[in-house]
Amino acid sequence: MSELMLIILAYLIGSVSNAVWIGKRFFHMDIREYGSGNAGATNTFRVLGPKVGTIVLVLDMVKGVIAVELAYLIPYYAQPGHAAQLMNFQLALGLAAVLGHIFPIWADFRGGKGVATLFGMVLAIQPMVALICVGVFALVLLLTHYVSLSSILAAIAFPILILFVFKAHQLIYQLFAIAIALLVVITHQKNIQRLLNGRENRVSFFRKRKHRPTDQENKH
């Protein structure tokens, strides 16, 4: 199997929009018609509650893990001495999955922001960094109940860890880490504005979903 075929496969895996199919299959609704309109874990937390949001979060992370692991289907990358080439290819596969999540072919190219899939990708490439980022995400979420703020701060922690704590030497990995943090901040501009204005929605860890949300209740 060629590198190009695997990159396409990674994109198709990323295109599996968990928030959309769970919403339609179990709640008879398109999650993109409510809340922020995104098909991701953040909007699922907001619209369907923390239980369903957590399921979507985990499944979206798994997409990133699976995409990165596709590299080992080519024997060359599993051989000793090819660590740099392996990481480069894994980055390409992971980014293809993230692109699929943001622009899913299975869901009319209307997806989420890709943060969870990015976490899954980093988890497969450098587990310790990913676990610390997830810890940052969980701590901020627990303290503030803002999923968007948790995602932003976890993303910012990523290049800090890569550059100053773990001191990764691969230039492409350093640039990737910086680019990802910038991407997450850019894609969360509306959330940042709502945070500054005090209008960003919080998630409640104990809220039970009693009825289908309406556009008036969730759109901002």
PASEBA-1860 file (N, C-alpha, C; in nm, 3 decimals):
! residues 220
1> MSELMLII> 0.085/-0.120/0.000/0.000/0.000/0.000/0.089/0.125/0.000 ~ 0.059/0.220/-0.086/0.143/0.338/-0.101/0.112/0.443/0.005 ~ 0.205/0.538/0.020/0.184/0.648/0.115/0.060/0.729/0.080 ~ 0.040/0.755/-0.050/-0.075/0.835/-0.092/-0.206/0.767/-0.056 ~ -0.214/0.635/-0.077/-0.336/0.561/-0.043/-0.363/0.568/0.107 ~ -0.258/0.560/0.187/-0.277/0.566/0.332/-0.319/0.705/0.377 ~ -0.266/0.808/0.312/-0.307/0.944/0.346/-0.455/0.965/0.312 ~ -0.498/0.911/0.197/-0.640/0.920/0.161/-0.725/0.843/0.262
9> LAYLIGSV> -0.677/0.725/0.303/-0.750/0.646/0.402/-0.759/0.721/0.535 ~ -0.651/0.788/0.573/-0.652/0.866/0.698/-0.755/0.977/0.689 ~ -0.764/1.041/0.573/-0.865/1.145/0.554/-1.006/1.088/0.568 ~ -1.029/0.971/0.510/-1.161/0.908/0.517/-1.196/0.869/0.661 ~ -1.096/0.823/0.735/-1.119/0.791/0.877/-1.155/0.918/0.953 ~ -1.082/1.025/0.927/-1.112/1.152/0.992/-1.249/1.205/0.956 ~ -1.298/1.165/0.838/-1.428/1.214/0.790/-1.546/1.149/0.861 ~ -1.521/1.046/0.941/-1.629/0.985/1.018/-1.671/1.085/1.126
17> SNAVWIGK> -1.783/1.151/1.106/-1.827/1.257/1.198/-1.909/1.196/1.311 ~ -1.842/1.166/1.421/-1.908/1.099/1.534/-2.023/1.181/1.592 ~ -2.003/1.311/1.604/-2.109/1.395/1.659/-2.235/1.391/1.573 ~ -2.215/1.387/1.441/-2.329/1.387/1.350/-2.404/1.254/1.356 ~ -2.330/1.143/1.343/-2.402/1.016/1.338/-2.462/0.976/1.472 ~ -2.398/1.011/1.583/-2.456/0.983/1.714/-2.582/1.067/1.733 ~ -2.575/1.195/1.696/-2.692/1.282/1.708/-2.809/1.231/1.626 ~ -2.782/1.189/1.503/-2.890/1.143/1.416/-2.941/1.005/1.459
25> RFFHMDIR> -2.848/0.917/1.496/-2.887/0.780/1.528/-2.962/0.769/1.660 ~ -2.919/0.841/1.762/-2.977/0.824/1.895/-3.068/0.937/1.939 ~ -3.055/1.055/1.876/-3.137/1.168/1.918/-3.220/1.227/1.805 ~ -3.209/1.166/1.686/-3.288/1.209/1.570/-3.273/1.359/1.543 ~ -3.148/1.405/1.547/-3.120/1.546/1.525/-2.982/1.560/1.462 ~ -2.963/1.668/1.388/-2.833/1.701/1.332/-2.768/1.802/1.425 ~ -2.661/1.763/1.491/-2.596/1.847/1.591/-2.555/1.981/1.532 ~ -2.536/1.985/1.400/-2.491/2.108/1.334/-2.601/2.213/1.323
33> EYGSGNAG> -2.723/2.173/1.355/-2.834/2.268/1.352/-2.857/2.334/1.488 ~ -2.771/2.304/1.583/-2.788/2.355/1.719/-2.656/2.411/1.772 ~ -2.665/2.487/1.877/-2.546/2.542/1.941/-2.461/2.624/1.847 ~ -2.333/2.591/1.840/-2.240/2.666/1.755/-2.247/2.624/1.610 ~ -2.313/2.511/1.583/-2.323/2.461/1.447/-2.208/2.371/1.407 ~ -2.115/2.345/1.498/-2.000/2.258/1.468/-2.030/2.113/1.504 ~ -1.971/2.023/1.427/-1.989/1.879/1.453/-1.868/1.827/1.530 ~ -1.855/1.872/1.652/-1.742/1.831/1.734/-1.782/1.809/1.878
41> ATNTFRVL> -1.683/1.772/1.959/-1.710/1.740/2.099/-1.759/1.862/2.177 ~ -1.703/1.980/2.148/-1.742/2.100/2.222/-1.891/2.128/2.206 ~ -1.939/2.126/2.085/-2.081/2.152/2.062/-2.168/2.039/2.115 ~ -2.117/1.917/2.113/-2.192/1.804/2.167/-2.207/1.818/2.318 ~ -2.100/1.861/2.385/-2.108/1.890/2.529/-2.218/1.993/2.554 ~ -2.219/2.096/2.472/-2.312/2.206/2.493/-2.457/2.162/2.469 ~ -2.481/2.085/2.363/-2.617/2.053/2.321/-2.671/1.926/2.386 ~ -2.589/1.821/2.392/-2.638/1.692/2.439/-2.585/1.653/2.577
49> GPKVGTIV> -2.499/1.736/2.635/-2.453/1.709/2.771/-2.318/1.640/2.777 ~ -2.261/1.634/2.897/-2.124/1.583/2.915/-2.106/1.435/2.883 ~ -2.208/1.353/2.906/-2.194/1.210/2.880/-2.172/1.184/2.732 ~ -2.262/1.238/2.650/-2.250/1.219/2.505/-2.128/1.296/2.453 ~ -2.102/1.413/2.508/-1.986/1.490/2.466/-1.856/1.416/2.491 ~ -1.846/1.346/2.603/-1.726/1.269/2.634/-1.709/1.153/2.537 ~ -1.820/1.089/2.501/-1.813/0.979/2.404/-1.761/1.030/2.270 ~ -1.814/1.142/2.225/-1.769/1.201/2.099/-1.623/1.241/2.109
57> LVLDMVKG> -1.583/1.299/2.221/-1.445/1.340/2.242/-1.349/1.222/2.227 ~ -1.381/1.112/2.293/-1.295/0.994/2.289/-1.290/0.935/2.148 ~ -1.405/0.923/2.083/-1.409/0.867/1.948/-1.332/0.953/1.849 ~ -1.341/1.086/1.865/-1.267/1.175/1.775/-1.116/1.163/1.799 ~ -1.076/1.142/1.923/-0.934/1.119/1.952/-0.887/0.988/1.890 ~ -0.971/0.886/1.897/-0.934/0.755/1.840/-0.906/0.767/1.691 ~ -0.979/0.854/1.622/-0.954/0.874/1.479/-0.810/0.917/1.454 ~ -0.760/1.008/1.536/-0.623/1.054/1.521/-0.522/0.945/1.549
65> VIAVELAY> -0.550/0.862/1.649/-0.461/0.751/1.684/-0.454/0.650/1.569 ~ -0.571/0.611/1.519/-0.575/0.513/1.411/-0.503/0.565/1.287 ~ -0.527/0.691/1.254/-0.464/0.748/1.134/-0.312/0.742/1.143 ~ -0.257/0.779/1.257/-0.112/0.779/1.275/-0.055/0.638/1.268 ~ -0.127/0.542/1.324/-0.080/0.403/1.326/-0.079/0.339/1.188 ~ -0.147/0.400/1.092/-0.146/0.347/0.956/-0.005/0.344/0.897 ~ 0.083/0.426/0.949/0.220/0.432/0.898/0.289/0.296/0.904 ~ 0.254/0.217/1.004/0.320/0.087/1.023/0.275/-0.018/0.922
73> LIPYYAQP> 0.177/0.015/0.839/0.138/-0.077/0.733/0.242/-0.081/0.621 ~ 0.332/0.016/0.620/0.443/0.017/0.525/0.568/-0.027/0.601 ~ 0.622/-0.144/0.569/0.735/-0.201/0.646/0.854/-0.106/0.660 ~ 0.878/-0.022/0.563/0.993/0.068/0.567/0.995/0.152/0.694 ~ 0.877/0.201/0.735/0.870/0.292/0.849/0.882/0.219/0.983 ~ 0.870/0.088/0.981/0.882/0.011/1.105/1.025/-0.034/1.130 ~ 1.114/-0.010/1.035/1.253/-0.053/1.049/1.333/0.044/1.136 ~ 1.430/-0.008/1.210/1.515/0.078/1.293/1.591/0.180/1.208
81> GHAAQLMN> 1.613/0.296/1.264/1.690/0.398/1.195/1.607/0.490/1.107 ~ 1.476/0.470/1.106/1.390/0.553/1.022/1.293/0.637/1.107 ~ 1.336/0.672/1.226/1.248/0.743/1.319/1.204/0.879/1.264 ~ 1.296/0.952/1.202/1.262/1.084/1.149/1.162/1.073/1.035 ~ 1.186/0.977/0.945/1.093/0.956/0.833/0.957/0.909/0.883 ~ 0.958/0.826/0.987/0.833/0.777/1.045/0.751/0.892/1.101 ~ 0.816/0.981/1.176/0.743/1.093/1.235/0.686/1.183/1.128 ~ 0.764/1.210/1.023/0.715/1.295/0.915/0.590/1.236/0.850
89> FQLALGLA> 0.594/1.107/0.827/0.479/1.042/0.763/0.360/1.038/0.858 ~ 0.386/1.015/0.985/0.278/1.013/1.084/0.212/1.151/1.094 ~ 0.293/1.256/1.087/0.237/1.391/1.089/0.146/1.412/0.969 ~ 0.188/1.363/0.852/0.106/1.377/0.731/-0.025/1.300/0.746 ~ -0.018/1.179/0.801/-0.139/1.099/0.821/-0.232/1.165/0.922 ~ -0.175/1.213/1.031/-0.257/1.278/1.133/-0.324/1.403/1.081 ~ -0.251/1.483/1.006/-0.308/1.605/0.950/-0.419/1.572/0.849 ~ -0.403/1.462/0.775/-0.507/1.420/0.683/-0.635/1.385/0.759
97> AVLGHIFP> -0.619/1.319/0.874/-0.736/1.285/0.956/-0.801/1.410/1.012 ~ -0.720/1.506/1.056/-0.774/1.632/1.107/-0.849/1.706/0.996 ~ -0.791/1.707/0.877/-0.858/1.770/0.763/-0.991/1.702/0.735 ~ -0.993/1.569/0.747/-1.118/1.496/0.729/-1.221/1.532/0.834 ~ -1.176/1.552/0.956/-1.268/1.590/1.063/-1.329/1.728/1.038 ~ -1.247/1.820/0.991/-1.295/1.957/0.966/-1.382/1.963/0.841 ~ -1.342/1.887/0.738/-1.416/1.884/0.611/-1.452/1.740/0.576 ~ -1.548/1.681/0.648/-1.579/1.539/0.629/-1.657/1.510/0.501
105> IWADFRGG> -1.603/1.421/0.420/-1.671/1.387/0.295/-1.803/1.315/0.322 ~ -1.813/1.246/0.437/-1.934/1.172/0.471/-2.043/1.263/0.529 ~ -2.011/1.388/0.558/-2.108/1.477/0.623/-2.110/1.614/0.557 ~ -2.113/1.614/0.424/-2.128/1.737/0.347/-2.017/1.839/0.374 ~ -1.899/1.791/0.415/-1.782/1.877/0.438/-1.807/1.980/0.547 ~ -1.899/1.951/0.639/-1.928/2.040/0.752/-1.898/1.966/0.881 ~ -1.777/1.985/0.932/-1.734/1.912/1.049/-1.705/1.999/1.169 ~ -1.614/1.952/1.253/-1.577/2.025/1.373/-1.445/2.097/1.356
113> KGVATLFG> -1.382/2.130/1.468/-1.259/2.208/1.465/-1.133/2.122/1.473 ~ -1.149/1.994/1.500/-1.036/1.903/1.491/-0.947/1.892/1.612 ~ -0.983/1.954/1.722/-0.894/1.955/1.839/-0.878/1.815/1.897 ~ -0.987/1.742/1.914/-0.980/1.607/1.972/-0.899/1.514/1.883 ~ -0.919/1.523/1.752/-0.843/1.439/1.659/-0.695/1.473/1.664 ~ -0.665/1.601/1.681/-0.526/1.643/1.700/-0.465/1.581/1.825 ~ -0.541/1.582/1.934/-0.493/1.521/2.057/-0.463/1.373/2.036 ~ -0.554/1.305/1.965/-0.532/1.163/1.939/-0.408/1.139/1.855
121> MVLAIQPM> -0.387/1.226/1.761/-0.268/1.218/1.675/-0.140/1.232/1.757 ~ -0.136/1.333/1.843/-0.018/1.354/1.927/-0.003/1.241/2.028 ~ -0.114/1.188/2.077/-0.110/1.076/2.171/-0.037/0.957/2.110 ~ -0.059/0.932/1.982/0.006/0.819/1.915/0.153/0.847/1.887 ~ 0.187/0.974/1.858/0.325/1.007/1.822/0.411/1.028/1.947 ~ 0.360/1.104/2.042/0.435/1.134/2.164/0.339/1.133/2.283 ~ 0.316/1.015/2.339/0.211/0.997/2.441/0.224/1.088/2.562 ~ 0.346/1.109/2.612/0.361/1.188/2.734/0.316/1.332/2.713
129> VALICVGV> 0.353/1.389/2.599/0.311/1.526/2.568/0.159/1.533/2.559 ~ 0.101/1.436/2.491/-0.045/1.434/2.475/-0.115/1.420/2.609 ~ -0.064/1.334/2.695/-0.128/1.314/2.825/-0.123/1.440/2.910 ~ -0.013/1.513/2.902/-0.003/1.640/2.976/-0.103/1.740/2.920 ~ -0.115/1.745/2.787/-0.212/1.836/2.725/-0.354/1.800/2.764 ~ -0.383/1.670/2.766/-0.515/1.625/2.809/-0.538/1.662/2.955 ~ -0.432/1.652/3.036/-0.442/1.692/3.176/-0.473/1.840/3.190 ~ -0.408/1.922/3.106/-0.438/2.066/3.105/-0.584/2.089/3.066
137> FALVLLLT> -0.627/2.019/2.962/-0.766/2.030/2.917/-0.863/1.994/3.030 ~ -0.839/1.880/3.094/-0.929/1.832/3.199/-0.931/1.927/3.318 ~ -0.814/1.977/3.357/-0.807/2.067/3.473/-0.880/2.197/3.446 ~ -0.857/2.257/3.329/-0.924/2.383/3.295/-1.074/2.361/3.284 ~ -1.115/2.248/3.225/-1.258/2.219/3.213/-1.322/2.202/3.351 ~ -1.252/2.134/3.440/-1.305/2.113/3.575/-1.319/2.245/3.650 ~ -1.222/2.335/3.630/-1.223/2.462/3.704/-1.317/2.565/3.643 ~ -1.330/2.564/3.510/-1.406/2.671/3.444/-1.535/2.625/3.378
145> HYVSLSSI> -1.543/2.497/3.342/-1.657/2.441/3.268/-1.666/2.498/3.125 ~ -1.556/2.555/3.076/-1.551/2.602/2.938/-1.472/2.502/2.853 ~ -1.539/2.433/2.762/-1.469/2.338/2.675/-1.376/2.412/2.580 ~ -1.423/2.525/2.527/-1.341/2.601/2.431/-1.212/2.651/2.496 ~ -1.221/2.708/2.615/-1.103/2.757/2.685/-1.008/2.642/2.717 ~ -1.063/2.528/2.753/-0.982/2.411/2.781/-0.904/2.368/2.657 ~ -0.970/2.368/2.543/-0.905/2.330/2.417/-0.795/2.428/2.380 ~ -0.823/2.556/2.395/-0.725/2.659/2.359/-0.600/2.649/2.446
153> LAAIAFPI> -0.617/2.637/2.576/-0.501/2.632/2.666/-0.423/2.502/2.650 ~ -0.492/2.393/2.623/-0.422/2.267/2.598/-0.340/2.276/2.471 ~ -0.395/2.342/2.369/-0.323/2.358/2.242/-0.201/2.448/2.260 ~ -0.214/2.552/2.340/-0.100/2.642/2.365/0.008/2.570/2.445 ~ -0.034/2.480/2.534/0.062/2.403/2.612/0.146/2.310/2.524 ~ 0.090/2.269/2.409/0.158/2.175/2.321/0.295/2.224/2.274 ~ 0.305/2.339/2.208/0.438/2.384/2.165/0.530/2.420/2.281 ~ 0.474/2.466/2.393/0.557/2.495/2.510/0.626/2.369/2.558
161> LILFVFKA> 0.551/2.260/2.562/0.607/2.132/2.604/0.711/2.082/2.504 ~ 0.677/2.093/2.375/0.768/2.043/2.271/0.900/2.122/2.269 ~ 0.890/2.254/2.281/1.008/2.339/2.266/1.092/2.350/2.393 ~ 1.026/2.359/2.509/1.099/2.394/2.630/1.108/2.283/2.735 ~ 1.018/2.188/2.731/1.021/2.080/2.831/1.085/1.955/2.773 ~ 1.029/1.905/2.664/1.083/1.783/2.603/1.192/1.814/2.501 ~ 1.200/1.940/2.457/1.306/1.988/2.369/1.326/1.898/2.248 ~ 1.220/1.878/2.172/1.227/1.799/2.050/1.320/1.866/1.950
169> HQLIYQLF> 1.403/1.787/1.885/1.505/1.842/1.796/1.458/1.852/1.651 ~ 1.354/1.778/1.614/1.307/1.782/1.475/1.240/1.916/1.446 ~ 1.298/1.990/1.351/1.245/2.121/1.317/1.100/2.113/1.270 ~ 1.068/2.011/1.190/0.933/1.999/1.137/0.832/1.977/1.250 ~ 0.873/1.906/1.354/0.785/1.882/1.469/0.766/2.010/1.549 ~ 0.872/2.089/1.562/0.862/2.216/1.633/0.768/2.311/1.559 ~ 0.785/2.319/1.427/0.700/2.406/1.346/0.555/2.356/1.350 ~ 0.539/2.226/1.348/0.405/2.167/1.354/0.336/2.206/1.485
177> AIAIALLV> 0.407/2.196/1.596/0.349/2.228/1.727/0.305/2.374/1.733 ~ 0.389/2.462/1.682/0.355/2.605/1.681/0.235/2.630/1.591 ~ 0.236/2.567/1.472/0.127/2.586/1.377/-0.005/2.537/1.433 ~ -0.003/2.427/1.506/-0.125/2.371/1.563/-0.183/2.465/1.667 ~ -0.097/2.520/1.753/-0.145/2.614/1.855/-0.210/2.736/1.789 ~ -0.145/2.787/1.686/-0.200/2.903/1.614/-0.333/2.866/1.547 ~ -0.338/2.746/1.488/-0.461/2.702/1.420/-0.578/2.694/1.517 ~ -0.553/2.637/1.635/-0.660/2.622/1.734/-0.708/2.759/1.781
185> VITHQKNI> -0.615/2.850/1.803/-0.654/2.985/1.846/-0.736/3.054/1.736 ~ -0.692/3.039/1.611/-0.763/3.103/1.500/-0.903/3.046/1.483 ~ -0.915/2.914/1.491/-1.047/2.851/1.471/-1.140/2.873/1.589 ~ -1.086/2.924/1.701/-1.170/2.951/1.818/-1.189/3.101/1.841 ~ -1.173/3.181/1.736/-1.186/3.326/1.753/-1.323/3.366/1.808 ~ -1.427/3.304/1.756/-1.561/3.337/1.804/-1.578/3.298/1.951 ~ -1.521/3.184/1.987/-1.527/3.141/2.127/-1.451/3.239/2.216 ~ -1.334/3.284/2.169/-1.255/3.379/2.246/-1.332/3.509/2.267
193> QRLLNGRE> -1.400/3.554/2.162/-1.480/3.676/2.173/-1.592/3.658/2.273 ~ -1.658/3.540/2.269/-1.766/3.515/2.366/-1.712/3.504/2.508 ~ -1.592/3.448/2.523/-1.530/3.440/2.655/-1.502/3.580/2.709 ~ -1.450/3.665/2.624/-1.419/3.801/2.666/-1.545/3.880/2.700 ~ -1.654/3.848/2.630/-1.781/3.917/2.654/-1.866/3.851/2.761 ~ -1.817/3.740/2.814/-1.891/3.668/2.917/-2.014/3.596/2.865 ~ -2.013/3.560/2.737/-2.130/3.495/2.677/-2.104/3.352/2.633 ~ -1.985/3.300/2.663/-1.955/3.162/2.625/-2.031/3.065/2.716
201> NRVSFFRK> -2.087/2.960/2.658/-2.162/2.861/2.735/-2.069/2.773/2.818 ~ -2.111/2.745/2.938/-2.042/2.648/3.023/-2.111/2.513/3.011 ~ -2.036/2.405/3.040/-2.097/2.273/3.046/-2.116/2.236/3.192 ~ -2.224/2.168/3.219/-2.252/2.119/3.353/-2.228/1.970/3.356 ~ -2.148/1.924/3.451/-2.116/1.782/3.458/-2.231/1.698/3.513 ~ -2.331/1.763/3.566/-2.442/1.690/3.625/-2.575/1.720/3.559 ~ -2.570/1.791/3.446/-2.694/1.825/3.377/-2.749/1.705/3.304 ~ -2.879/1.683/3.314/-2.946/1.579/3.239/-3.024/1.641/3.126
209> RKHRPTDQ> -3.013/1.577/3.010/-3.083/1.629/2.894/-3.230/1.588/2.904 ~ -3.319/1.685/2.915/-3.461/1.656/2.935/-3.542/1.668/2.808 ~ -3.493/1.746/2.713/-3.568/1.764/2.590/-3.473/1.801/2.479 ~ -3.520/1.790/2.358/-3.437/1.829/2.246/-3.417/1.980/2.249 ~ -3.290/2.026/2.239/-3.265/2.169/2.241/-3.320/2.236/2.117 ~ -3.351/2.361/2.132/-3.403/2.438/2.020/-3.298/2.537/1.974 ~ -3.317/2.591/1.854/-3.224/2.691/1.803/-3.219/2.812/1.893 ~ -3.335/2.851/1.948/-3.339/2.970/2.033/-3.260/2.948/2.161
217> ENKH> -3.259/2.824/2.210/-3.189/2.795/2.335/-3.039/2.791/2.316 ~ -2.994/2.750/2.196/-2.853/2.721/2.182/-2.778/2.811/2.088 ~ -2.841/2.871/1.990/-2.766/2.951/1.894/-2.732/3.088/1.956 ~ -2.613/3.135/1.918/-2.567/3.264/1.970/-2.512/3.345/1.856
END
